[in-house]
Amino acid sequence: MKFLNPSELNKLVYLDYEGTNFDGYKFKINNSPTIRTSKSNKVMSCTCKLHSIKLVKDKDCRYVTAFNFYAEKKRNINQKPVV
């Protein structure tokens, strides 16, 4: 499989599980990392090799960047136009 950049990865994000305090998102690729977010879509952890279940403080991870693109797109779709 070719190396996917964040703009391609954001099309592959899906909600894997929904908990009471957090949600878990995965990607439709083999050996997908899990991104755990709070209910307000703030990234809490990422299980890729770069982070290995630590708090995400840097923005260098392509999976976190892809999720942020996905969350922004989802937020823009859910906003209602002001009339």
Steps between C-alpha positions, in 0.01 A plus 500: 500500500627844416578765762189714551522865595252660745274640227453146363472341845219731614270332246563164671410596861207327666353481851609165644344527845306753701550505876339711770799735534692450177477376142742281309573554132687273260603511136395261224856368455690195625643532853314823555588702811219607731446866577318556828317831531289676759136564417600847375739334245816602686765235430603323820720220367623328188629144478732542202871420530584868553283543811433151638209601724639826638326832521526665164688826538669536163324544169755303292295181487328449165218305665421779746520755218266287287255470789507878550417544129214251541366672814515843334316371193238333721459820704450708182235259370309507830490880522171648390505816291386816678204658326 
